[in-house]
Amino acid sequence: MRNLQEGKRRRLVFPKLRQEKEEEEEEKQEEEEEEEEEEEEEEEEEEEEEEEEEEEDKEIATDGEEVVKKIHLPSHQ
């Protein structure tokens, strides 16, 4: 019983401390959410860059095949 009364008194006596603590927790949560969003954005950017590089590699490979075909085509002279 005594512990319950002390807890109630603390909540009444220290509302500012409790409010500050809650605000700090909210800020931490917001920072964590922002960090998660940034990480997701970075991952998406990396995936996009990888896709672009793959497409460029395909284009280069296709260009290389065309060059090889032109070289190997017999000339009709």
The 8 nearest C-alpha neighbors of each residue, nearest first, counted from 0:
[[1, 3, 2, 4, 5, 6, 7, 8],
 [0, 2, 4, 3, 5, 6, 7, 8],
 [3, 1, 5, 0, 4, 6, 7, 8],
 [4, 2, 6, 0, 1, 5, 7, 8],
 [5, 3, 7, 1, 6, 2, 8, 0],
 [4, 6, 8, 2, 7, 3, 9, 1],
 [7, 5, 3, 9, 4, 8, 2, 10],
 [8, 6, 4, 10, 9, 5, 3, 11],
 [7, 9, 5, 11, 6, 10, 12, 4],
 [10, 8, 12, 6, 11, 7, 13, 5],
 [11, 9, 7, 8, 13, 12, 14, 6],
 [10, 12, 8, 9, 13, 14, 7, 6],
 [11, 13, 9, 10, 8, 14, 15, 7],
 [12, 14, 16, 15, 10, 9, 11, 17],
 [15, 13, 17, 16, 10, 11, 18, 12],
 [14, 16, 18, 17, 13, 19, 12, 20],
 [17, 15, 19, 13, 18, 14, 20, 21],
 [18, 16, 20, 14, 15, 19, 21, 13],
 [17, 19, 15, 21, 20, 16, 14, 22],
 [20, 18, 22, 16, 21, 17, 15, 23],
 [19, 21, 17, 23, 18, 22, 16, 24],
 [22, 20, 18, 24, 23, 19, 17, 25],
 [21, 23, 25, 19, 24, 20, 18, 26],
 [22, 24, 26, 20, 21, 25, 19, 27],
 [23, 25, 27, 21, 22, 26, 28, 20],
 [26, 24, 22, 28, 27, 23, 29, 21],
 [27, 25, 29, 23, 28, 24, 30, 22],
 [28, 26, 24, 30, 25, 29, 31, 23],
 [29, 27, 25, 31, 26, 30, 32, 24],
 [28, 30, 26, 32, 31, 27, 33, 25],
 [29, 31, 33, 27, 32, 28, 26, 34],
 [32, 30, 34, 28, 33, 29, 27, 35],
 [33, 31, 29, 35, 30, 34, 28, 36],
 [34, 32, 30, 36, 35, 31, 29, 37],
 [35, 33, 37, 31, 36, 32, 30, 38],
 [34, 36, 32, 38, 33, 37, 31, 39],
 [35, 37, 33, 39, 34, 38, 40, 32],
 [38, 36, 40, 34, 39, 35, 41, 33],
 [37, 39, 41, 35, 36, 40, 34, 42],
 [40, 38, 36, 42, 37, 41, 43, 35],
 [39, 41, 37, 43, 42, 38, 36, 44],
 [42, 40, 44, 38, 43, 39, 37, 45],
 [41, 43, 45, 39, 40, 44, 38, 46],
 [42, 44, 40, 46, 41, 45, 47, 39],
 [43, 45, 41, 47, 46, 42, 48, 40],
 [46, 44, 48, 42, 47, 43, 41, 49],
 [47, 45, 49, 43, 48, 44, 50, 42],
 [48, 46, 44, 50, 49, 45, 51, 43],
 [47, 49, 51, 45, 50, 46, 52, 44],
 [48, 50, 46, 52, 47, 51, 53, 45],
 [51, 49, 53, 47, 48, 52, 46, 54],
 [50, 52, 48, 54, 53, 49, 55, 47],
 [53, 51, 55, 49, 54, 50, 56, 48],
 [52, 54, 56, 50, 51, 55, 49, 57],
 [55, 53, 57, 51, 56, 52, 58, 50],
 [54, 56, 52, 58, 57, 53, 59, 51],
 [55, 57, 53, 59, 54, 58, 52, 60],
 [58, 56, 54, 60, 55, 59, 61, 53],
 [59, 57, 61, 55, 60, 56, 62, 54],
 [58, 60, 62, 56, 61, 57, 63, 55],
 [59, 61, 63, 57, 58, 62, 56, 64],
 [60, 62, 58, 64, 63, 59, 57, 65],
 [63, 61, 59, 65, 60, 64, 58, 66],
 [62, 64, 60, 66, 61, 65, 59, 67],
 [65, 63, 67, 61, 66, 62, 68, 60],
 [66, 64, 68, 62, 67, 63, 69, 61],
 [65, 67, 63, 69, 64, 68, 70, 62],
 [66, 68, 64, 70, 65, 69, 71, 63],
 [67, 69, 65, 71, 66, 70, 72, 64],
 [70, 68, 66, 72, 67, 71, 65, 73],
 [69, 71, 67, 68, 72, 66, 73, 65],
 [72, 70, 68, 69, 67, 73, 66, 74],
 [73, 71, 69, 70, 68, 74, 67, 75],
 [74, 72, 71, 75, 70, 69, 76, 68],
 [73, 75, 76, 72, 71, 70, 69, 68],
 [76, 74, 73, 72, 71, 69, 70, 68],
 [75, 74, 73, 72, 71, 70, 69, 68]]
